[in-house]
Amino acid sequence: MKENEKPTIVEGENTAPQNSKASKIFSERFIGRTIILLFVALWAVLSFLESAQLHRIQDLSLFLPTELFFDEIMKSPAGALSYIGAFLVQFFYYPFVGAAIYVALLYATYLLVRKVFDIPQRWAFVALVPVVLLLATNTQMGYWIYYIKTPGFYYVLLLGVILMLLAMWLSKKLPMWKKFIFVALWAACYPLFGIYSLAGVVLMALHSFGTQKKKTAPALLLLFATALVAVAPALYYYCYTSSSLVLMYLAGVPGYQWSIFGDDYFASVIWPMWMPYLLLFITFALMSALCGKKAHRILDAHYKLVQKALLLSIVGASWAYWFIDENFHVELEQNRAMWNEDWKRVVELGNVSGTPTRLVVMNRNIGLLRTGRAGEEMFKMPDGSAVMKSPVSVRLTQTGGKMAYYQYGRFSFCYRWCIEDAVEYGWKVEYLKHAVRSMIAVGEYKLASRYINILKKTLFHKEWAEKCEALIEKPQSIDNNLEYVIPRQMFSYKNTLDVDESYVEAYLINTMVSPLFVNPSPLCTEASLMHALIRKDTQLFWNTIVNYLNNHRNFRIPTHYQEALMLYGNIDRRADISKFKFDAPIQKRFRDFMKLTAKYKGMTEEEMAPYFKEAGFDDTYWYFYFFIRGIKSN
């Protein structure tokens, strides 16, 4: 090399300081292995820690290989992405398979980002930034999974980005005059890819502007792309009667049930939800405009600092946008266990470390009733009404109301909410399965067959549908099926449909009372007793405990029911409880409880509660009666 000659930067050459400690820590081999490990770790987390959520997401989706289903999805812009997304979502039925597909597509995105923007191995972490933002759009969902209306939403953005990157890769190889044609053709794909065709048009123009030395033609291309973005949705607007002009410019971004928001929903809800989408576009725009060798030289000048910043940003963004909530995950796990008739698992999951949501408690109580353990364990586990970790009001009718209504024999209510939600969000696998079970339970076999025929067209629910079809062919076998026999025992009331105002638990508590039943079964009577204890209603308790004991003669009264008898017998002096047999240890505990009550007589209930908990009374009905207050049913 001559004395005054400057070294040439060869693409792909590691220009980081080779004698620095950073070059060892961030060597190309280290970076490559770390990235592979990150993708494997992501698959493991999704497959095992988020398996219940992935399984529920496919239950809240539907894919049918029919012409009608295809036509229905293609009625909206970005329909092709929704169709493919709905197809892929169904593989979450086996979470480890669905997660493998999802992570593989994320890895393909990473490779395409490197290819399109010419990112060398030493800066491979840069290509992970779009991947993390893509991941964040799904990991932030939480309770939103019940309210998103876009079919296949879990994959729509990812598929749109992959197609956009492929278009950019192809456009790189074209001469400038052909790029104008290609950009116009890609904008014409708006009905298939929605907003992602528009974003691709802009990014292709920015990429040309950032890589071409002469700026005149790229500047014209950028103006042309901007005009296409403004005009394309308006041109196609008249082809879609179900979308407003404003929403045409957001086609492909997941749609929500807007009516559930308050006045300040944009600032507190929509803006945080859209942040990953906006950051993703900004990231691609910066990469497009700064993808030349000059950018590499700038980055190499601060190699160690930038690499650390990238790693911290990747980890920080992943953590910040990963929805972590014990109650939410317990609800999902309980739902899966209930479909599998694993009621012991439902109860185990309900023993949460903190304050549970009402759905966790409701599911747990159903499990205790189904396993015959309600009288012994119902008040030994945490109770309360923790607010769901969601920026908007979440109704049990969407999260678990259909299951609760079915298990308590309220088949008409279960079916009613399947229909209402199908109108609002479209038919889902979960709605169809609840509709089938509810109609079989009440003997509406022709109606059940309609939904069975739909489920038979699915990939993973066909076998379940065929089993239901076999039950219809032999109705006498229904009473031997665990999915039906116990819920049908709860069907001891006049089958009418009144108003629950979306308050599932409140409605059940107010209607699961003995006077409303017709020839109640022993199981139905116990359910009524459980709800009387939750209501803390003295008169209702005496009515239900008498019915319960008449159905359980010469039988030891369960612990919590003994505790309730002692408590209400002490409160209601007119009641004579001397005829009941009480366990000596329970009698002693009650005397100790009353002594402690006298000791702290001058305190409020809030002040007294810690002392009773410390004394070990928090596993009794007495503690629930006096100290579990302010429970809000949803």
C-alpha positions in Angstrom: 0.0 0.0 0.0 1.3 3.4 -0.9 2.1 5.9 1.8 -0.9 8.2 1.2 -3.3 5.6 0.0 -6.4 5.0 2.2 -7.5 1.4 3.0 -10.5 0.1 1.2 -13.4 -1.3 3.3 -14.4 -4.7 1.9 -18.0 -5.7 2.4 -18.2 -8.4 5.1 -14.7 -7.7 6.4 -14.5 -7.2 10.2 -13.2 -3.7 10.6 -13.6 -3.6 14.4 -10.4 -3.1 16.4 -8.8 -6.6 16.4 -6.7 -6.0 19.4 -9.5 -4.9 21.7 -11.3 -6.9 24.3 -14.5 -6.2 22.4 -13.3 -8.1 19.4 -13.1 -11.2 21.5 -16.5 -10.7 23.1 -18.2 -9.8 19.9 -16.4 -11.9 17.5 -18.3 -13.1 14.4 -18.4 -16.7 15.7 -19.7 -15.5 19.1 -22.4 -13.3 17.5 -23.5 -16.2 15.2 -23.8 -18.7 18.0 -25.5 -16.2 20.3 -28.2 -15.4 17.7 -28.9 -19.1 17.2 -29.2 -19.7 20.9 -31.6 -16.7 21.2 -33.9 -18.2 18.6 -33.8 -21.7 20.3 -34.5 -20.1 23.7 -37.4 -18.2 22.2 -38.9 -21.4 20.8 -38.5 -23.1 24.3 -40.2 -20.2 26.1 -43.1 -20.1 23.7 -43.4 -23.9 23.7 -43.4 -24.4 27.4 -44.1 -21.2 29.3 -46.6 -19.8 26.8 -48.1 -23.1 25.6 -51.5 -22.5 27.2 -51.7 -19.0 25.5 -50.8 -20.4 22.1 -53.3 -23.2 22.4 -56.0 -20.7 23.4 -55.1 -18.4 20.5 -55.8 -21.2 18.1 -59.1 -21.9 19.9 -60.0 -18.3 19.3 -59.3 -18.6 15.6 -60.7 -20.7 12.8 -59.5 -21.9 9.4 -61.6 -23.8 7.0 -60.4 -25.1 3.6 -63.6 -24.0 1.9 -64.3 -21.5 -0.9 -66.8 -19.7 1.4 -64.2 -19.2 4.1 -61.7 -17.9 1.5 -64.2 -15.5 0.0 -65.2 -14.2 3.4 -61.6 -13.3 4.4 -60.7 -11.8 1.1 -63.6 -9.3 1.4 -61.2 -7.2 3.5 -57.9 -5.6 2.4 -54.8 -7.7 3.5 -57.1 -10.7 3.2 -54.3 -12.9 1.8 -52.2 -12.3 4.9 -55.2 -13.1 7.2 -55.9 -16.3 5.2 -52.4 -17.6 5.5 -52.1 -16.4 9.1 -55.3 -18.2 10.0 -53.9 -21.4 8.4 -50.7 -21.1 10.4 -52.4 -20.3 13.7 -54.2 -23.6 13.8 -50.8 -25.3 14.3 -50.7 -23.8 17.8 -53.0 -26.8 18.7 -49.6 -28.4 19.3 -47.7 -25.4 20.9 -44.2 -26.8 20.2 -45.1 -27.3 16.5 -46.7 -23.9 16.1 -43.9 -22.2 18.0 -41.3 -23.9 15.7 -43.1 -22.5 12.7 -43.4 -19.0 14.2 -39.7 -18.9 15.3 -38.6 -20.3 11.9 -40.4 -17.4 10.2 -38.8 -14.9 12.6 -35.4 -16.4 11.7 -36.2 -16.1 8.0 -37.0 -12.4 8.7 -33.6 -12.0 10.4 -31.8 -13.5 7.3 -33.8 -11.3 4.9 -33.0 -8.2 6.9 -29.3 -9.0 6.6 -29.7 -9.8 2.9 -31.7 -6.7 2.0 -29.7 -4.2 4.0 -26.3 -5.8 3.4 -25.6 -6.3 7.1 -22.3 -8.1 7.7 -21.8 -10.8 10.3 -20.1 -8.4 12.8 -23.3 -6.3 12.9 -25.8 -9.2 12.9 -27.3 -7.9 16.1 -28.7 -5.0 14.1 -30.8 -7.4 12.2 -32.4 -8.6 15.4 -34.0 -5.3 16.1 -36.9 -5.7 13.6 -37.3 -9.3 14.9 -37.7 -8.2 18.5 -40.2 -5.5 17.4 -42.2 -8.1 15.5 -42.2 -10.4 18.5 -43.3 -7.5 20.8 -46.5 -7.0 18.8 -47.6 -10.5 19.9 -46.1 -10.9 23.4 -47.7 -7.7 24.6 -51.3 -9.0 23.9 -52.5 -10.4 27.2 -56.3 -10.1 27.4 -56.3 -8.5 23.9 -56.5 -12.0 22.4 -60.2 -12.0 23.3 -61.0 -8.7 21.5 -58.9 -8.8 18.3 -61.1 -9.2 15.2 -58.4 -9.7 12.6 -58.3 -13.4 11.5 -54.8 -14.9 11.9 -53.6 -11.7 13.6 -50.6 -13.5 15.2 -49.0 -13.9 11.8 -50.3 -11.0 9.7 -47.6 -8.5 10.5 -44.8 -11.1 10.3 -46.0 -12.4 6.9 -46.5 -8.8 5.7 -42.9 -7.9 6.7 -41.4 -11.0 5.0 -43.2 -10.2 1.7 -42.1 -6.6 2.0 -38.5 -7.6 2.5 -38.7 -10.0 -0.4 -40.0 -7.2 -2.6 -37.2 -5.0 -1.5 -34.6 -7.7 -2.2 -36.0 -8.1 -5.8 -36.1 -4.4 -6.4 -32.4 -4.0 -5.5 -31.4 -6.0 -8.6 -33.5 -3.9 -11.0 -32.4 -0.8 -13.0 -34.0 2.4 -12.0 -36.6 2.6 -14.7 -37.8 -0.9 -13.9 -38.1 0.0 -10.2 -40.8 2.5 -11.1 -42.8 -0.3 -12.7 -42.1 -2.7 -9.8 -43.1 -0.2 -7.2 -46.4 0.5 -9.0 -47.1 -3.2 -9.3 -46.4 -3.7 -5.6 -48.8 -0.8 -4.7 -51.4 -2.6 -6.8 -51.1 -5.6 -4.4 -52.8 -3.5 -1.7 -55.9 -5.8 -1.7 -53.7 -8.8 -0.9 -51.3 -7.2 1.6 -52.9 -4.0 2.8 -50.7 -1.5 4.6 -47.6 -3.7 4.0 -47.7 -3.1 0.3 -47.8 0.6 1.0 -44.9 0.4 3.5 -42.9 -1.7 1.0 -43.4 1.0 -1.7 -42.0 3.7 0.6 -39.1 1.6 1.9 -38.1 0.5 -1.7 -37.9 4.2 -2.6 -35.9 5.1 0.6 -33.5 2.2 -0.1 -32.8 3.5 -3.6 -32.3 7.0 -2.3 -29.9 5.7 0.4 -27.8 3.5 -2.0 -27.7 5.5 -5.2 -25.0 8.1 -5.7 -27.1 10.2 -8.1 -30.2 11.4 -6.2 -32.4 12.7 -8.9 -34.0 9.5 -10.0 -34.3 8.1 -6.4 -36.0 11.4 -5.4 -38.5 11.1 -8.2 -39.1 7.5 -7.2 -39.8 8.6 -3.6 -42.3 11.2 -4.8 -43.9 8.6 -7.0 -44.1 6.1 -4.0 -45.6 8.8 -1.8 -48.3 9.5 -4.4 -49.1 5.8 -4.7 -49.5 5.5 -0.9 -51.9 8.4 -0.9 -53.9 7.2 -3.9 -54.0 3.3 -3.7 -56.3 2.8 -0.7 -58.7 5.5 -2.0 -58.9 3.8 -5.4 -59.7 0.5 -3.8 -62.1 2.0 -1.3 -65.1 1.5 -3.5 -64.4 -2.3 -3.7 -64.8 -2.8 0.0 -68.2 -1.8 1.4 -67.4 -2.9 5.0 -64.4 -0.6 5.6 -64.3 3.2 6.1 -61.8 5.2 4.2 -59.7 5.9 7.3 -59.4 2.2 8.1 -58.4 1.5 4.5 -55.0 3.1 5.4 -54.6 0.7 8.3 -55.6 -2.5 6.6 -53.5 -5.3 8.0 -53.1 -3.8 11.5 -55.1 -5.9 14.0 -58.6 -4.5 14.5 -60.1 -4.3 18.0 -63.6 -3.8 19.5 -63.4 0.0 19.6 -66.6 0.4 21.5 -65.1 -1.0 24.7 -62.8 2.0 25.2 -63.3 5.1 27.2 -62.7 8.7 26.0 -59.0 8.6 26.7 -58.4 5.2 25.0 -56.0 6.5 22.4 -53.4 7.9 24.8 -53.6 5.1 27.4 -54.3 2.1 25.2 -53.9 2.4 21.4 -50.7 4.4 21.5 -48.7 1.9 23.6 -50.2 -0.9 21.5 -49.0 0.7 18.3 -45.6 1.6 19.5 -43.9 -1.6 18.2 -45.5 -1.1 14.8 -44.3 2.5 14.5 -40.8 1.6 15.8 -40.7 -1.2 13.3 -41.4 1.1 10.3 -38.9 3.7 11.7 -36.2 1.0 12.0 -36.7 -0.2 8.4 -36.8 3.5 7.2 -33.5 4.2 8.9 -31.9 1.0 7.6 -33.1 1.9 4.1 -31.7 5.4 4.2 -28.4 4.5 6.0 -27.5 1.1 4.6 -24.4 2.2 2.7 -20.7 1.7 3.6 -20.6 5.0 5.3 -23.0 3.7 8.0 -20.7 0.7 8.5 -17.7 2.9 9.1 -19.6 5.1 11.6 -20.7 2.0 13.5 -17.3 0.4 13.5 -15.8 3.6 15.0 -17.9 2.9 18.1 -18.0 -0.9 17.9 -18.0 -1.9 21.6 -20.4 0.8 22.7 -22.9 0.1 19.9 -22.9 -3.6 20.4 -23.6 -3.3 24.1 -26.4 -0.8 23.4 -27.9 -3.2 20.9 -27.9 -6.1 23.3 -29.4 -4.0 26.1 -32.1 -2.7 23.7 -33.0 -6.2 22.4 -33.3 -7.7 25.9 -35.0 -4.6 27.3 -37.6 -4.4 24.6 -38.3 -8.1 24.8 -38.9 -7.8 28.6 -40.9 -4.6 28.4 -43.3 -5.9 25.8 -43.7 -9.4 27.3 -47.0 -9.6 29.1 -46.4 -11.3 32.4 -49.3 -11.9 34.8 -49.8 -14.9 37.0 -53.6 -14.7 37.0 -53.8 -14.5 33.2 -51.7 -17.5 32.7 -53.5 -19.5 35.4 -56.8 -18.7 33.6 -55.5 -20.0 30.3 -54.1 -23.2 32.0 -57.4 -23.7 33.8 -59.3 -23.4 30.6 -57.2 -26.0 28.9 -57.5 -28.4 31.9 -61.3 -27.9 31.9 -61.6 -28.9 28.3 -59.5 -32.0 29.2 -61.8 -32.8 32.2 -58.7 -32.6 34.4 -60.4 -31.0 37.4 -57.7 -31.8 39.9 -55.4 -29.7 37.7 -57.9 -26.9 37.7 -58.0 -26.8 41.5 -54.2 -27.0 41.8 -53.8 -24.0 39.4 -56.3 -22.0 41.4 -54.0 -22.0 44.4 -52.2 -18.8 43.3 -49.5 -17.0 45.2 -51.3 -13.6 45.2 -54.8 -12.3 45.0 -56.7 -14.2 42.3 -59.1 -12.8 39.7 -62.7 -13.8 39.9 -62.4 -16.2 36.9 -59.6 -18.1 38.7 -61.8 -18.5 41.8 -64.8 -19.4 39.7 -62.9 -22.1 37.8 -61.4 -23.4 41.0 -64.8 -23.7 42.7 -66.1 -25.6 39.7 -63.2 -27.9 40.0 -63.8 -28.4 43.7 -67.4 -29.1 43.1 -66.6 -31.6 40.3 -64.0 -33.4 42.6 -66.2 -33.4 45.7 -63.8 -31.3 47.6 -65.7 -28.0 47.9 -66.8 -28.5 51.5 -63.2 -29.2 52.7 -61.1 -26.8 50.6 -63.1 -24.0 49.2 -62.0 -21.4 51.7 -58.5 -22.7 52.3 -57.2 -21.1 49.1 -56.6 -17.4 48.2 -59.8 -15.5 47.4 -60.5 -12.0 46.2 -61.1 -10.1 43.0 -57.8 -8.9 41.6 -58.3 -6.4 38.8 -57.4 -8.0 35.4 -54.1 -6.6 34.1 -55.6 -4.9 31.1 -56.0 -1.2 30.1 -59.6 -1.8 29.2 -62.5 -3.5 30.9 -62.5 -7.3 30.3 -65.8 -9.2 30.6 -66.0 -12.8 31.8 -68.4 -13.5 28.9 -65.3 -13.4 26.7 -62.7 -15.0 29.0 -64.5 -17.8 30.7 -68.2 -17.1 30.9 -69.3 -19.7 28.3 -67.4 -22.4 30.1 -68.9 -21.4 33.5 -72.4 -21.3 32.2 -72.0 -24.7 30.6 -70.6 -26.4 33.7 -73.4 -25.0 35.8 -76.0 -26.3 33.4 -76.9 -22.9 31.9 -76.8 -24.2 28.4 -79.0 -21.5 26.9 -76.7 -18.8 28.3 -73.6 -20.6 27.0 -75.1 -20.8 23.5 -76.4 -17.3 23.6 -72.9 -15.9 24.2 -71.5 -18.1 21.5 -73.9 -16.5 19.0 -73.4 -12.9 20.3 -69.6 -13.2 20.2 -69.7 -14.9 16.8 -71.6 -11.8 15.4 -69.1 -9.4 16.9 -65.8 -11.3 16.3 -66.7 -14.0 13.8 -66.9 -17.7 14.5 -64.0 -19.3 16.5 -63.3 -22.9 17.3 -64.1 -22.3 20.9 -67.5 -20.8 20.1 -68.3 -23.7 17.9 -67.3 -26.3 20.4 -69.4 -24.7 23.2 -72.3 -24.4 20.8 -72.1 -28.1 20.0 -71.9 -29.2 23.7 -74.7 -26.9 24.8 -77.1 -28.1 22.0 -76.3 -31.8 22.6 -76.9 -31.3 26.4 -80.4 -30.0 25.7 -81.2 -32.4 22.9 -81.1 -30.0 20.0 -79.2 -32.5 17.8 -80.0 -31.0 14.4 -78.6 -27.6 15.5 -75.6 -29.3 17.0 -74.9 -31.1 13.8 -74.6 -27.9 11.9 -71.7 -26.8 14.0 -70.2 -30.3 14.0 -70.1 -30.3 10.2 -68.1 -27.0 10.4 -65.6 -28.5 12.9 -65.2 -31.6 10.8 -63.6 -29.4 8.2 -60.8 -28.3 10.5 -57.4 -29.9 10.7 -57.2 -30.6 14.4 -60.7 -30.6 15.7 -62.2 -33.1 13.3 -61.8 -36.0 15.7 -63.5 -34.1 18.5 -66.4 -33.3 16.2 -66.7 -36.9 15.1 -67.0 -38.1 18.7 -69.8 -35.6 19.2 -71.5 -36.9 16.1 -71.3 -40.4 17.5 -73.0 -39.2 20.7 -75.9 -37.8 18.6 -76.3 -41.1 16.8 -76.6 -42.9 20.2 -78.2 -40.4 22.6 -78.3 -42.9 25.4 -74.5 -42.8 25.6 -74.5 -39.1 26.5 -75.2 -39.8 30.2 -72.1 -41.9 30.3 -69.9 -39.1 29.0 -68.1 -37.0 31.6 -68.3 -33.9 29.5 -72.1 -34.0 29.7 -73.3 -36.1 32.7 -72.4 -33.6 35.5 -73.4 -30.4 33.7 -76.7 -32.1 32.9 -77.2 -32.8 36.6 -77.0 -29.1 37.2 -79.8 -28.6 34.7 -82.5 -28.5 37.4 -84.3 -25.3 36.6 -86.8 -23.9 34.1 -84.8 -23.4 30.8 -85.5 -19.7 30.2 -83.2 -17.0 29.0 -83.2 -13.7 30.9 -80.6 -10.9 31.3 -77.2 -11.3 32.9 -75.9 -7.9 31.7 -72.5 -9.5 31.0 -72.0 -10.1 34.8 -71.5 -13.9 34.8 -70.6 -14.6 38.4 -73.1 -12.2 39.8 -75.9 -13.8 37.7 -74.9 -17.3 38.8 -74.7 -16.3 42.5 -78.1 -14.7 42.4 -79.8 -17.6 40.5 -78.0 -20.7 41.8 -80.4 -20.8 44.8 -82.6 -23.7 45.8 -86.0 -22.0 45.5 -85.5 -21.6 41.8 -84.7 -25.2 41.2 -87.0 -28.0 40.0 -86.2 -31.3 41.6 -82.5 -30.4 42.2 -79.9 -33.1 42.1 -77.5 -33.5 45.1 -74.8 -31.8 43.1 -77.0 -28.9 42.2 -78.0 -28.5 45.9 -74.3 -28.3 46.9 -73.6 -25.8 44.2 -76.5 -23.7 45.6 -75.0 -24.0 49.1 -71.5 -22.9 47.8 -73.1 -19.8 46.3 -75.1 -19.0 49.5 -71.8 -19.0 51.4 -70.2 -16.7 48.9 -73.2 -14.3 49.2 -73.0 -14.4 53.0 -76.8 -14.6 53.1 -78.1 -16.0 56.4 -81.6 -16.9 55.2 -80.4 -18.4 52.0 -77.9 -20.4 53.9 -80.5 -22.0 56.1 -82.6 -23.0 53.1 -79.7 -24.5 51.2 -78.1 -26.3 54.1 -81.3 -28.1 55.0 -81.7 -29.3 51.4 -78.0 -30.3 51.3 -78.2 -32.3 54.5 -81.4 -34.0 53.4 -79.4 -35.3 50.4 -76.5 -36.4 52.6 -77.9 -38.3 55.6 -75.6 -40.3 57.8 -72.7 -38.4 56.3 -70.0 -36.3 58.0 -70.7 -32.7 57.3 -67.7 -31.2 55.5 -65.4 -28.8 57.4 -66.5 -25.5 55.8 -70.2 -26.4 56.1 -69.6 -27.1 59.8 -67.9 -23.8 60.2 -70.8 -22.0 58.5 -73.3 -23.8 60.7 -71.5 -22.6 63.8 -71.1 -19.1 62.6 -74.7 -18.6 61.4 -76.0 -20.4 64.5 -74.1 -17.9 66.6 -75.4 -14.9 64.5 -79.0 -16.1 64.3 -80.0 -16.9 67.9 -83.3 -18.4 66.7 -81.4 -21.2 65.0 -81.0 -24.5 66.9 -77.7 -26.2 65.8 -77.5 -28.6 68.8 -78.8 -31.4 66.6 -75.9 -31.3 64.2 -72.7 -33.3 64.8 -69.6 -31.1 64.9 -66.0 -32.3 65.0 -64.3 -31.5 68.3 -61.3 -29.8 66.7 -63.6 -27.5 64.7 -65.5 -26.6 67.8 -62.3 -25.8 69.6 -61.1 -23.6 66.7 -64.4 -21.7 66.7 -64.1 -21.0 70.5 -60.5 -19.8 69.9 -61.8 -17.6 67.0 -64.4 -16.0 69.2 -61.9 -15.4 72.0 -59.6 -13.6 69.5 -62.6 -11.6 68.3 -63.3 -10.4 71.8 -59.6 -9.6 72.3 -59.6 -7.2 69.3 -63.1 -6.0 69.7 -62.4 -2.3 69.4 -60.6 -2.6 66.0 -62.0 -2.4 62.5 -62.1 -5.5 60.4 -59.2 -4.3 58.3 -57.1 -3.8 61.4 -58.1 -7.2 62.8 -57.4 -9.3 59.7 -53.6 -9.6 60.0 -53.9 -10.9 63.6 -56.4 -13.6 62.5 -54.2 -14.5 59.6 -51.2 -14.8 61.8 -53.2 -17.0 64.1 -53.9 -19.4 61.2 -57.6 -18.7 60.7 -57.3 -17.7 57.1 -58.2 -21.2 56.0 -61.7 -21.0 57.5 -65.1 -19.8 56.3 -65.1 -17.5 59.4 -62.1 -15.6 58.0 -63.8 -15.3 54.6 -67.1 -14.1 56.1 -65.5 -11.3 58.2 -62.4 -10.3 56.3 -62.7 -11.0 52.6 -64.6 -7.9 51.6 -65.2 -5.8 48.5 -65.2 -8.7 46.1 -66.4 -7.4 42.7 -67.9 -9.9 40.3 -67.3 -9.4 36.6 
